[in-house]
Amino acid sequence: MENFLPLSIELWKQFLNRFGMPNHIAPDDILSEMARQKDHIDRLGISKAPCVLMKGPGGTCNYFIINDLAAGAVCENCGTSNYVVFLYDPNAGENLEKKTFLPRAETYEALGMTPNHPDFMRFHPVPIYPDTDLWFCPNCQSIHRFAVDGDGQLSMVQDALAPEDMAVAFSE
């Protein structure tokens, strides 16, 4: 999709400037937050929205519900294309041209959301920094890392992080 990356970068910068992410869910709180939001996540999972930001009492959260239809089964265990992305990059607005935006451009194309479509702006993709960001499978209730494969492409690690590994994951 032409202009996907430049428009994604511009929309992300606008989002950060307008809303920021003041409601920060710590890695140790992911499972309890996901249990609290389960019904909401399930409802959004059956919608056609490719990416939905979450808000809490303190404002916009640092996580987004993603339905990445073009990716197919992102979780090899359950086969879902729905997942939740947690952003922990302390420099979320920097080096955006080097980050991968999710959902993928092909998902927006499949839904008929070209970069000029108003829903593209409403459900804009989010940048992933694989060193710090995490993804959560709502079906399996498991937390995972991102990685970069040998071709430099973002991949979704299938091995779940154990609760005792969460502190280690964020002290590196």
N, C-alpha and C positions, 0 to 999 in steps of 0.2 A: 504494500500500500504506500503510495507516494506521500511524502510529508509526514509519515507516522511518527518518526523520531523527533523531528523539529517541533511538531505540534505537541507531542507528549511532553517534551521538555518545557515548552512555554506554558502549557496548562498546569504542570506540576509547580513551576515557579509561582504562577498566579495563586494556586491553591495554598502554598506555604505562606505567601505574603498576606493572603486574605484570612486564612483560618489557622495556619500552623497545626501542630499536633500537641496541644497542652495536656491532654488526658493520656498520659503514658502508662501503659500496662507493662509492668515488669515481667521478665521471663518467668520468674517463679509463680506469677499469678495467671499465666496463660490458661491453665486447665480450669481454674475456678471461673475465670471470665468467660471462657467458652461454654461451660456448663450453664452459666447465667444467661448467655445469649443464644442457647441452642435452638429455641423455637424461631427466633428471628433469622438465624443462619439457615435453618431448614426452609423457611418461607422464601428467602432470597435465592436459595439454591435452585428452586424450581422456576424462578422468574427468568426473563431474558436479559436481565441487567448483567453486563460483563464484569463490572467492578463497582462495589458500593462501599463508601466510607462509613465508618461507624462513629457515632457520637455518644458521649457519656455525660454525666453531670458537670464535668469540668471542661467540656468542649469536645472537639474532634479527637478521636483516639488515634493511636499509632498502628491500627490494624484495619485491613480492608478485606471484604469478602469478594472472592474472585470466582467467576464461572468461565473458565478458559476452554470453551468448546473445541477450539482448533487444536489444543494440546492433546485431546483424547483423555485417556486415563492417566491423571497425574499421580494418583496413588495406585501402585501396582497391587496392593493388598485388596482394596475394595473396588477399584475401577472408576472412581469418581473423577469428574472434571472440576468439581467445586472444592475450594480450599480457602483458607484464611492466611493472609500474609501479614506478618508482624515486622514493622520497620524499626530497626535499632541503630541505623547508621547515624552517628553524631553529626555528620556532614550531609544530611539528606538533600540539601540544595546544591551540592557541588559535584563537579565531574559527571554531570548527568549524561553527557554524550558517551561515556564509557560504561554506563549501566544498561541493563536490560529492563525494558518496561513490560509489565504484565498487566492484563492479559495481552496475548500476542496480537499483532496486526491482523492475522488471519481470522481471529475470533470476531473482530469488529467487521471485517469484510463479510463473514458468514451471516452476521446479523443486519447487514445493510447499513452499517454506521460508518460512512466515509468521514474523513477528518472535518468536513464542512457540516456534517449532521449535528443538530443540537444535542442529541443523546451522546455523541462522542465526547462532547465537552462536559456533559453531566456525569458520565460514567467513565471518566478518563483513566488511562492506565497509570500504574505507579512504578517507580524505579526500584530495582532490587540491587542491593549490595550484598553479594554472597558471603562475605566475611562476617557479617553481623546479623543479617536478616534471617527470619525463620518462617516456615510454613507449617500450618496445622491442618490435619485431615479431620473434618468434622464427623465423618462416619467411623473412623478407627479411633478417634480421640487421641491422636498421636502428634507429637511435635517433631519437626524435621529441619535439617539445615538445607541450604542451597550450596551448590558447588559450581565450578567451571570445569567443563570437560576438556579433553585434549585438543579439541577444535576451537576452544575459546568460547564455547556456547554455555549459557546458563543451564544447569541441570538441577533436578530436584532429588536430593538424596532420599533413598527409600528407607534406610535404617533410622528408626525412631530414636530420639534422644531420651535416655532414661532420666527421671527426675533428679537423681543424684549427679547427672552430667550437666545439668543446667548451669550451675555455678561455675564449673570448669569452662563451659562453652563461652561464657562472657568474661572470663578473666584472662583469656588469651590475647 
